[in-house]
Amino acid sequence: MKTKNEKFKHIFNITPEDSLSDEDKAKLFQRIVYSANKRHRQKVLVRVGAIAAAACLLICFKLFYPINKVVPAELDIERIASISQTFNRNKDSLQLISVDPRSEKHAISFLKVKERSDILDLLNPNNSAESLKYNTVFVPYGKRQEFTLPDQSKVWLNAGSYLTYSRDMLGKPREVYLNGEGYFDVAHNGTSFIVKTKHAAVKVLGTTFNVSSYEEDKKMAIELITGKVELSSPHFKNITMAPGQFIAYDLQQHKMLVDNKADGNEILWTKKQLVLDRLSTKDLIKKLERIYNVTIHADQSVLENTTVYSGRINLDVSILTSLSNIYELKDYTITRVEKEVWIKNN
């Protein structure tokens, strides 16, 4: 019987002359080994690539879809103020909005003024707020309010204003955020006091000054009464202000007005007086709406009036009396129904 090798030779017609030499056998063996190693390396590379891709996916998943929400230990005071203001759904009441920005837990206290005092009582207004780190005081339209911060600095807030601060203001740089208008009498305790607004920051050690920076307004203004402040803003170079100096900045036209002989007119709102300095009709109406907590509907002829107003308005009287005392409106009929005021041409 033919052996298997002989059968295969016969089938494929392999003759002795076709047999491989020893040298050819060695080369063929090397090629087989090289091919086997190549396939092994390819398998290893595929496995390593798969592992690396899986690791990248896991890292990206953790970054963009964290299992446990990671929040920075300290958030910027502006962001905290923004969070706090979203919880205010009652714009007609004095409020203390307390928040923990990391968990967004919050508590709202409706505030009352102490008997026989004009100073707001911020002490223990709400037990549920004791564990929350940041407070925001809100003063509604139609009101002005004085209160004392934890560091004993005194603040007056004008109508429609928010002030955000930390309950822990002692032994560290003090930082508050203002959306509105405030008059500050800062307690001197050796640490800096910074009032941040949307458009600027005012840094002081101990001084009295007024800041008007409503986020929806086209202008911001600072008047320094005593002490010294450093005014910084992305809109202009840093400025060191001296007592008696007033600075206003037009956010639309990017123009600055500096008055080195200011006479304290900017703080007279704390005494229920409004000082007008070349104020347009539209800006005057906006200020009066805040002060009296009303909506004023004026004829187009009023809004298009190019007159600018200077002088003082006594805020101790009604909105109808205030408007009637403006000479340019003497030929108009002014009526009020609850919170709506109409100025119509006769």
Protein Blocks (a to p, Z undefined) as FASTA:
>chain_A
ZZfklmmmmmnopafklpccfklmmmmmmmmmmmmmmmmmmmmmmmmmmmmmmmmmmmmm
mmmmcfbacddfbdcfklmmmmmmmmpcbfkbccdddddfknopacdddddddehiabdc
fehkbfklmmpmbdcddddehiacddddfkopacdddehiacdddfblghiacddddedd
dddddddehiacddddfkbccddfbdcddddddfkbmbdcdddfbhcdddddfkbccddd
dehiacdddfklopacddfkbghlmmmmmnopacdehiafklmmmmmmmmnopacdddfk
lmmpcbdceddddfkbcfklmmmmpmklmmpccddehjaccdddZZ
